[in-house]
Amino acid sequence: DDVKTRAKKAIKIQVANGIQFIRSHVDVTDPDLTALKALIEVRDEVADQVELQLVAFPQEGILSYPNGKELMIAAADMGADAIGGIPHFEFTRDYGVESLKFLMKVAESKGKLVDVHCDEIDDPASRNLEVLATLALESGLGDKVTASHTTAMGSYNDAYTYKLFRLLRMSHINFIANPLVNTNLGGRFDTYPKRRGMTRVKELAEAGINVAFGEDDLKDPWYPMGNGNMLDPVEMGIHVGHLMGYDDIMNSYQFITTNAAKAMHISGHYGIHVGKPANCIIMNNNNFYNALNERSEILYSIHNGQILVQTEPKHVTNHFED
């Protein structure tokens, strides 16, 4: 009950900020799978208001945790929507590679999506991404696969990176950067100069590779300032990624809308088109540049024909005289 109560509180915070689709990574390195059981119940209970995807996430690793493989299979059978991994955190490089091969086989055999915490480390030698992309290409899972974080890419040399980009394009995998937590955790072992902590968002996007932004954390030790407002990761992401041209800013909403929908594999029922649900949010501004700059309120959030959120615009009386 405690897990469900806290989960619904977190969902309510996000809904207040206009969020209607959520992907949550649930720790399954627990012999009882307590959190997953609770969140599957929550997913079903809120389904008419919010679409919640659950990733079976092995926080302590798959091979590096007792019965890790069995727990991942049990999580998939229990009803997780996606299979996760954390190859850079496994005890060895070989364990990391084997964990990727294992989780991809589980996803393929059980018809699941894939979302891997991949190379979330400043180590330029952490190159699990090339393995994940190769497996996505060879298995045909392609755009059902997401590489999250990939912060080590910010430390790769350019010769290797641009060789890697050919494979990334061929594989059709998605990327999710998490600018808030990435900049908080990245560079912790650096003196100066310090790494910026985020993957190569600008270069990936320019290469035609799908990139989305996530918040990753909501008031937890990894990022205590998470508040469910997706304008925050957008603003941080375009700052850190040197995406501050006017067109860059105007189009940056795509990182948390259409690009995110592709990564979640929900494009079939996402967007304002004939024949699709008219799910939308209405912001109190005339364009996204101003909405981001002024942190505009969500006037309405409409999902499956019902108003989830309605906000009265704040009124400010300014007594400044010029």
Buried (B, 14 or more C-beta within 10 A) or exposed (E): EEBBEEBBEBBEBBBBBBBBBBBBBBBBBBEEBBBBBBBBEBBEBBEEBBBBBBBBBBBBBBBBBEEBBEBBBBBBEBBBBBBBBBBBBBEEBEBBBBBBBBBBEBBBEEEBBBBBBBBBBBEBEBBBBBBBBBBBBEBEBBBBBBBBBBBBBBBBEEEEBEEBBEBBBEBBBBBBBBBBBBBBBBBEEEEEEEBBBBBBBBBBBEBEBBBBBBBBBBEEEEBEEBBBBBBBBBBBBBBBBEBEEEEBBBBBBBBBBBBBBBBBBBEEEBBEEEEEBEBEBBBBBEEBBBBBEEEBBBBBBBBBEEEBBEBEEEEEEEEEEE
